[in-house]
């Protein structure tokens, strides 16, 4: 029964019905609006993906502080140092 589900004349009938329902003046506006929406959605999805990868790597770096052992059994947080090895202030 549905071997040839969408034939060219089916698509023609659907196109004619859409033109009759919405009118020929509204269709270009609707197509432009749909195109803008798709571009916005694509850019937002890309920004979220980039933000997620950058955020996860930064969060991993922040969540694991560097620990330095100064004496046996005593630990302190590491301080940034200069090129000579002196503590930076």
C-alpha positions as CSV (number, residue, x, y, z in Angstrom):
1,X,0.0,0.0,0.0
2,X,2.8,2.5,0.9
3,X,5.4,1.3,-1.5
4,X,5.5,4.6,-3.4
5,X,4.6,6.8,-0.5
6,X,5.6,10.2,-1.8
7,X,5.4,10.6,-5.5
8,X,6.0,14.0,-7.3
9,X,2.3,14.7,-7.7
10,X,1.9,14.3,-3.9
11,X,4.5,16.9,-3.3
12,X,2.8,19.2,-5.8
13,X,-0.6,18.9,-4.1
14,X,1.1,19.7,-0.7
15,X,2.8,22.7,-2.2
16,X,-0.5,24.0,-3.7
17,X,-2.2,23.5,-0.3
18,X,0.5,25.4,1.5
19,X,0.3,28.3,-1.0
20,X,-3.5,28.4,-0.7
21,X,-3.4,28.3,3.1
22,X,-0.7,30.9,3.8
23,X,-0.7,33.0,0.6
24,X,2.2,33.8,-1.7
25,X,3.1,37.0,0.2
26,X,3.6,35.3,3.6
27,X,5.7,32.4,2.3
28,X,9.0,34.4,1.6
29,X,8.7,36.0,5.0
30,X,8.2,32.7,6.7
31,X,11.2,31.2,4.8
32,X,13.4,34.1,5.9
33,X,12.3,33.8,9.5
34,X,12.9,30.0,9.4
35,X,16.4,30.6,7.9
36,X,17.3,33.2,10.6
37,X,16.0,30.9,13.4
38,X,18.1,28.0,12.0
39,X,21.3,30.2,11.9
40,X,20.7,31.4,15.4
41,X,20.1,27.8,16.7
42,X,23.3,26.6,14.9
43,X,25.5,29.4,16.3
44,X,24.1,29.0,19.8
45,X,24.7,25.2,19.7
46,X,28.3,25.8,18.5
47,X,28.9,28.4,21.3
48,X,27.5,26.0,23.9
49,X,29.7,23.2,22.6
50,X,32.8,25.4,22.6
51,X,31.9,26.8,26.0
52,X,31.4,23.3,27.4
53,X,34.8,22.1,26.3
54,X,36.6,25.2,27.5
55,X,34.7,25.2,30.8
56,X,35.3,21.6,31.5
57,X,39.1,21.8,31.0
58,X,39.3,25.0,33.1
59,X,37.2,23.4,35.8
60,X,39.4,20.4,35.9
61,X,42.5,22.6,36.3
62,X,40.8,24.6,39.1
63,X,39.5,21.6,41.0
64,X,42.9,19.9,41.3
65,X,45.2,22.4,43.2
66,X,48.9,21.7,43.2
67,X,50.2,20.4,46.5
68,X,53.9,20.6,47.5
69,X,55.3,18.7,50.4
70,X,57.7,20.9,52.3
71,X,58.6,18.5,55.1
72,X,57.8,14.8,55.7
73,X,54.1,14.6,56.6
74,X,53.4,18.3,56.0
75,X,51.7,19.6,52.9
76,X,51.1,23.2,51.7
77,X,49.5,24.7,48.6
78,X,52.0,25.6,45.8
79,X,52.7,29.3,45.2
80,X,53.5,30.7,41.8
81,X,57.2,31.3,41.2
82,X,59.3,33.5,38.9
83,X,61.8,32.2,36.3
84,X,64.5,32.2,39.0
85,X,62.4,30.0,41.3
86,X,61.6,32.8,43.8
87,X,58.0,33.2,45.0
88,X,56.0,35.7,42.8
89,X,54.2,38.5,44.6
